[in-house]
């Protein structure tokens, strides 16, 4: 992995890893699971929260007219580094494939609609 990618990943961990799990006002739970595919009803922000720890795993702007938001082992770049950062005891080589995650991890998807001016 190139140094720029490590820097981006480090920034993600600093911003998301230190979160207290507090969601913005107006956040609505719209789904969850290991593989998430979500097209929002309007423009806004999507937030992936790991329920057991209360930590925010990922955030992204989303548009109802754009590509759907996707999160999971097959769609998230650097999935292994992300899971290792949030779940230090996670080891994909102990499972039958690289998609094994801790059994106590619960991913929830929240959507915050963009405010109208």
Secondary structure, DSSP 8 states (H G I E B T S, - for coil): --HHHHHHHHHHHHHHHT------TT-EEEEESSSEEE--SSSEEEEEEETTTTEEEEEEEE-TTS--EEESTTTSTTHHHHHHHH-TT--GGGSSSTT---TT--EEEEEEE----
